[in-house]
Amino acid sequence: MDTIYIRTLKRAEHTVFCVQDGQKTYYDPQFGRRVPYSSGQQVKRSLLDALNNTLKTQGSPTTFLWDVTKKGELKEGEVFSTCNPTYADQLFGGWMKAAKGGKEKTLKRRSPLSISAMRALHPLLAGTDTENITFDRSDRPNNEIIVRDEKGNPLNEEDIQALLEGKDRSLRRKWIPDNRRATGLFVQDIAIDLRRLFSVTLNPYEPEIAPEVEMSLREAGWVLGENVFGPCLTAPSDIRVKWIPAIASAIVSWKITSNQARTFSLMETLALAASSNANKIASCIRAKLTEDEKAKPVIEEALEGVETFVTLPAAGYLITTSESADALEQAKNHLIEQLHAFNYENQLKEI
């Protein structure tokens, strides 16, 4: 087994987890519905945030480059990651550094975690509603009101009063119409490539790391070896022992945490399934269309080849028989066991 597939079932209630006109949606042509979703990039960021929180470490720094034009104006340039696997979020999250001008080799590491969007378990089991809201501060007498004319110049108090005469209009409220909120059952998938999880390749033609970083990794005890991708350096066992429980915890407990998330929902996890077979993962947590064209959520709790963990809240939304209060703790321990079982330092079998 060199890949672990994980499917997570979550419940979201009247919330926003990816913003575009209130809540991002995509169109499902079969059922003719607009379905809310959270992008894989947002899920990945939330997962790496959970990883750093578990390890009690800051995320890896990012370098922002800016260019000054001939007119003296600032222009956005490249954005560089550290490209250093001694940061856990870099090792698991991957990186890319493409320098301007093509004079330096591009450094690129594909993340060993393939992360899907969080989308509806079935188009009929999730949707959006809209509401009108206000930003209301009318109860505060110390608010400052500035009204500008067409040239951007502020009006004085007398001009403002004259403008409002005969109008029922408050200048201490901001009307925000048609805000979309998402509700329903959502699934999200992760594939963990164990061959690359703790290893960085040493291919000089398609480098993942700079020569100076390679030197520092060797000095830090990273093990020289080889996998199906060629020569590589593998994180020593003391790093793996520390980071495996952290990544397992992050996979089980991540929440949407980016600054695009608002209108709080617990987004509780209802079930998690893990397997080395992607098709069985899809069969384990799914929806079934009924004869009256309604969708029913289904969890196969005893599917061979799949470890399934069902939480107590799941019983409120679908028929379950094995829900437990410590389901997520069991899921985390199972992932830790599976991640420790892989032979990272000796991946190739002798012929």
N, C-alpha and C positions, 0 to 999 in steps of 0.2 A: 504493500500500500504506500503510494507516494503522494496521494491527494486526499484531503478530508473535505467533504462537502457539508455545509451547515445551512439549514433553513430555519428562520425564526419567524414566528407568527406573533404579531402585535395588534393591540387594539388602540385606536386613537379616537378621541372624542372632542368634537367642536374645537378644533385647533388649527393652527397654521404651522407647517413645517418646511415649506419651501416657497418663497414669496415671488409672485409675478401676478399682478392684478389681484392681490389678496391671497391666492394660493395657486401654485403651479398645477396644471392638469394636462393630460393627454387625451386624445380622442380614441375610443375603442370602436372600430368600424362594425364589428359583429353585433354588438349590443346597442350601438348608437348612443353611447354615453361619454361624457367627459369625466375622467377619473383622476383623482388627486394622486400625487406621488412626491417622493423625496429623492433627489438625484443620488447616484452612487458616490459622487464626489462629496456630497454633504454627509452621507452615511460614513464614508471613510474618515472625514475630518472628525466626526463625532466619536468614532471608534478610537482614533489616535489620541483624542482628548482624554478618553477614558483610560487609555494605556498610560499616559503621562500622569494622570491623577492617581492611578494605582501605584506607580513607581515613585510618586512624589518628586517628579522631575519636571523641569521646564521643557517645552518643545524645542526642537533644534532651531537655531537662528536662520533667518532668511536675509539675503543680500539684495537690496533694491538699487538698481543702477538708473541714474538720470543723466540726460545729456543737455547741455546748454547750447541753444541754437545761435546762429549769427546775430539774431535780433535780441539776444539776451533772455530768451524765453526757455522755460524748463520743458523738456520732452521726455516722456516715459521711455526707459530703456529696458534691458533684460532684468529678469528676476532669477536669482540663483539660490539653490538649496546648498547645504553644506557638503552634500555628497560624501558623508562620513557615517559608516555603519556603527560607530560607537554610540550614536544616538539611537535609541530604540525606535522612535517614530520614523527615522530614516531607513533603518534596516528593514522594518516591516512595511513602510509606506512607499519606498522607492524614491527615485529622484531623476532629474535631468538637468544638465548644465550645458547649454549651447552658447558659446561665447560669440560676440559680435565680430564680424570680419572673417570668420573661418580660419583663424590662425592657430587656434587651440583645438585639440580633439574634444569632441562632445562626450561628456560622461553621462551614461544612462543606465539606470537600474530599474527594471520592471518590478513592481511590487509582487512579492510572493502571495499576497492576498488579492484575489479577484473578487471585487465587491459589486453587487448589483444595486440597482435602485430599490427603494422600498416602495412597492406598488400594491394595488388591491389584490387580495386573495382571489377575487373574482370581480369583474366590473359591476355586478349587481350587489356586491357586498361592501361597497364603499362609494362615497359620493361627497358632494359639497352642497352647502346651503349659503345663502348670503344674508347679511345684516347691515343695517346702517348704524354707525357709531358717531360719537362726537368727542372732540377734545375740548372739555368744558372746564374753564377756570373762572366762571362768572361769579363765584362766591368770594373772590379775592379782590379787595378794594385797591391793592397796590400794584395791579397789573399795569404795564405800560402799553399804550395803544399808539401805533404809528401808522398813519395813512399817507400813502405817497401818490403824487399826481403822475401824469403820463410821462414826465421827464425824470421821475424818481425822487423828486423833492418832497420832503414831509410837509403836510398841511398843518396849520395851527389849529388850536382848539375850536375857535369860532367857525373855521371852514369845515371842520369835521361835523360840528353840530348842525350846520346848515345843510350838509350833505345827507345827514340822517333824518332830517325833518320830513315827516310824513311816511317814514319807512319803519316797519317792525323788524329791526335787524340788530342783533347783538354782535359786538366786535370782540367779545371775550369767549366765543365758542368757534370751533372749527368743525364744520360738517364733513364727515367722511363716509360717503355712500358706497353701497355694494361691496362690502367686505366678505370675501369667501372664507368659509371654514370647512375643514375636512373631518369626516367621521367614517369609521368603518373598521374592517379587518384588513391588515396589511401583512405581506410577507417580504422577506429580504434574504438573499442568498450570499454565501461566502464560500469560495474555494481556496483552500490553503495548500500551496505547492510546497511540500516538505523538502523537496530537493534543493530549493532556493531559500527556504525560510531563514536559515542561519549562515548561508554561504554567499560570498561575493566572488564572481569569476575574475580570472586574471588574463582574459583575452586582450592582447595588446592592440588588436585591430578594432575591437568594439569594447573599449574599456568601461568598467563600472566605477573605478576609483583612480585617483591620481597617484603617481609613483610615491610621493611623500606620504600619502595616506596608507598605501600598501606597506611601506617601511614601518610606520608607527603601529600598524596592526600586527605585523610579525613580532615587533618588540613587545607588544602587549600579550603575546601568547596565542594569537590566532593560529590555527593548525593548517599547514599546507597539505592539500589533498587534491582529489579529482572526483568530479561527478559527471553526469551525462553531458554537461555543458562545457567540460574541459577542466583545466587546472583552476583551483579555487582556494580561498582562505575561509575557514570555518570558525565561527565563534567558539571559544573554549567552554568547557563544561560549566565553569562557575557562572558565566554569563547566561547560559541556557537555563540553568537551575533558577536563576533570578528572574529571567524574562518570560519563561514559559507560563508560570502562574499568572503573570500580569497580562499577557496577551489573551489567555483563556478567559480571565475575568472581564477584559474589555469586550470580547466577542459576545459574552453572555449578558453583560449589563449596560451596553452603550445606550445612550439616549440622544435624541437630536439636540445638540447644544450650540450650534452655530448662531451667529447674531441674526440669522434669518428666521429663527424659530420664535414664535410668540403665541399668546393665548394658551396658557399652560394646560397640558394634558399629561397624565402619568405615562401614557403610551406603554402601558404594562405589557410584559411578555406573557403570552398565553401558552406557548409551546415552543420547544426547540428540538430539532432532529439533527443527528449527525450520522454520516455514513461515508464509505469509500465509493459508493455507487450513486452517481448523480441522478439516474432515472428513479431509483428507489426513494431518494429525497423528495423528488417531485410527486411521487405517489403517496408519500407518507402524510404530508400536509397539503391539502388540496380542497377544491370545491366540487360539488356535484350538482348538475342541473336536473331539476325535477320535472315531472310531466307538465306541471302548470307553469313552466318557464320561470321558476324561481331558483336561486342558488342556495345550496346548503353546505356549510363548512364541514369538512371531514378531517379527522386525525386518525390514522391507522396506528394504534398504540402498541401493536405487537407485530409489526412488519419485520420479517426476517432480514437481517443485514443492516438494520437501522436501529440506533439507540434513540428513543423518543422520551422527552421529559415534558410533562404537562403540569402547569401551575394551577393553583386553586381558582383564580378568576376565570379560567377557561370554561369551567362548568356553567358559567352564566351565559355563554354564547353558543355552545355546541355540546352534544352528548359526549361525555367522557366517563372513563371508569378507573383511571389510574392517576388522577391528579393528586399532587402532594405539596405540602407547604415548603419542602426543601428541594423542589424540582430543579431550580436554577443552580443551587449549590451542587447537586448531583451532576448537572450538565457541565459545570466548570471542572469538577474533579475528573469527569470522563475525558474532557478535552486535554487536561493536564497529562493524564495517563497516556493518551494517544500521541501527544506531542513528544513526550519523553521516550516513547517506545521506538521512535525512528532512529536509525543509525546514521547520524549526520556526518560522522568523520570517515566512515567506510561505506560509501553508497554503491560502489560498483562491485558486482559479483565477479569472482574469478571464473574464467571459462575453462 
